[in-house]
Amino acid sequence: MYIIYGIKNCDTMKKAFAWLDTHQVKYQFHNYKTDGVSTDLLRSFLQLVDWQSLLNTRGTTWRKLDESVRAQINNEDAAIKIMLANPSIIKRPLLIESNRALLGFSDQSYAQFITHKK
């Protein structure tokens, strides 16, 4: 079973949902805003992807952070702390199946990830 993590109203998430629905891929959606984010959940993500990739430093939430706060995020624990405080700073979508993860969305990456199931 695929689990897709993110925020419902994100445009990239909508593209990912549409792709999964069109290709009749069954998935469960975990909405950070309604289902929450925990340290354990983030640590499980970090078993599959590195914290630098999971932390979205291109989005509005990151840009709104004070420069002094951004400068302190230089390790996994600091990244977890900021992601717990600001779930919208977590890159999305994050698609997980078993012990595999795919961050972000493109038609090509989803097609490859879904068809190359281990």
C-alpha positions as CSV (number, residue, x, y, z in Angstrom):
1,M,0.0,0.0,0.0
2,Y,1.3,3.4,-0.9
3,I,1.0,6.2,1.6
4,I,1.3,9.8,0.3
5,Y,2.2,12.5,2.9
6,G,1.6,16.2,2.5
7,I,-1.0,19.0,2.6
8,K,-4.3,18.7,0.7
9,N,-4.4,22.1,-0.8
10,C,-0.9,22.1,-2.3
11,D,-0.8,22.3,-6.1
12,T,1.9,19.7,-6.4
13,M,-0.1,17.4,-4.1
14,K,-3.1,17.8,-6.4
15,K,-1.0,16.8,-9.4
16,A,0.2,13.7,-7.5
17,F,-3.3,12.7,-6.4
18,A,-4.5,13.1,-10.0
19,W,-1.7,11.0,-11.3
20,L,-2.4,8.2,-8.8
21,D,-6.1,8.3,-9.4
22,T,-5.7,8.3,-13.2
23,H,-3.4,5.3,-13.0
24,Q,-5.7,3.5,-10.5
25,V,-3.0,3.3,-7.8
26,K,-4.5,2.6,-4.3
27,Y,-3.1,4.9,-1.7
28,Q,-3.7,6.3,1.7
29,F,-3.3,10.0,2.3
30,H,-1.7,11.4,5.5
31,N,-2.4,15.1,5.8
32,Y,0.2,16.8,8.0
33,K,-2.3,19.5,9.0
34,T,-5.2,17.2,10.1
35,D,-3.4,13.9,10.9
36,G,-0.4,15.5,12.4
37,V,3.4,15.1,12.4
38,S,5.4,13.4,15.2
39,T,9.1,13.0,15.9
40,D,8.7,9.2,15.3
41,L,7.0,9.8,11.9
42,L,9.8,12.2,10.8
43,R,12.5,9.8,12.0
44,S,10.8,7.0,10.0
45,F,11.0,9.3,6.9
46,L,14.7,10.0,7.7
47,Q,15.4,6.3,7.4
48,L,14.5,6.7,3.7
49,V,15.5,10.2,2.8
50,D,18.1,12.6,4.2
51,W,16.9,15.6,6.2
52,Q,18.3,18.1,3.7
53,S,16.0,16.7,1.0
54,L,13.0,16.5,3.3
55,L,13.3,20.1,4.5
56,N,11.8,22.4,1.8
57,T,14.1,25.4,1.6
58,R,12.4,26.8,-1.5
59,G,9.0,27.4,-0.1
60,T,7.2,30.3,1.5
61,T,7.4,28.8,5.0
62,W,11.2,28.7,4.8
63,R,11.5,32.2,3.4
64,K,9.3,33.5,6.3
65,L,11.7,32.1,8.9
66,D,14.1,34.6,10.5
67,E,17.6,34.3,9.0
68,S,19.0,33.4,12.5
69,V,16.5,30.5,12.8
70,R,17.4,29.2,9.3
71,A,21.1,29.4,10.2
72,Q,20.6,27.1,13.1
73,I,19.1,24.3,11.0
74,N,22.3,22.5,10.3
75,N,21.6,18.9,11.5
76,E,18.9,16.3,11.6
77,D,17.7,17.2,15.1
78,A,17.4,20.9,14.3
79,A,15.5,20.0,11.0
80,I,13.1,17.7,12.9
81,K,12.4,20.5,15.4
82,I,11.6,23.0,12.7
83,M,9.5,20.5,10.8
84,L,7.5,19.7,13.9
85,A,6.8,23.4,14.5
86,N,6.1,24.1,10.8
87,P,4.7,21.0,9.0
88,S,4.3,23.0,5.8
89,I,8.1,23.2,5.6
90,I,8.3,19.4,4.9
91,K,8.8,18.8,1.2
92,R,5.8,17.3,-0.5
93,P,4.5,15.1,-1.7
94,L,6.4,12.2,0.0
95,L,5.2,8.9,-1.4
96,I,6.2,5.8,0.6
97,E,5.8,2.1,-0.2
98,S,7.3,-0.4,2.1
99,N,11.0,0.7,2.5
100,R,11.0,3.0,-0.5
101,A,10.3,6.7,-0.7
102,L,9.9,9.3,-3.5
103,L,10.0,13.0,-2.7
104,G,8.4,15.6,-5.0
105,F,6.3,14.9,-8.0
106,S,6.7,14.4,-11.7
107,D,4.8,12.2,-14.1
108,Q,8.1,10.4,-15.0
109,S,9.3,9.8,-11.4
110,Y,5.9,8.5,-10.3
111,A,5.6,6.1,-13.3
112,Q,9.1,4.8,-12.6
113,F,8.5,4.5,-8.8
114,I,5.1,2.7,-9.3
115,T,6.2,0.3,-12.0
116,H,9.5,-0.6,-10.4
117,K,8.0,-2.0,-7.3
118,K,10.4,-4.3,-5.4
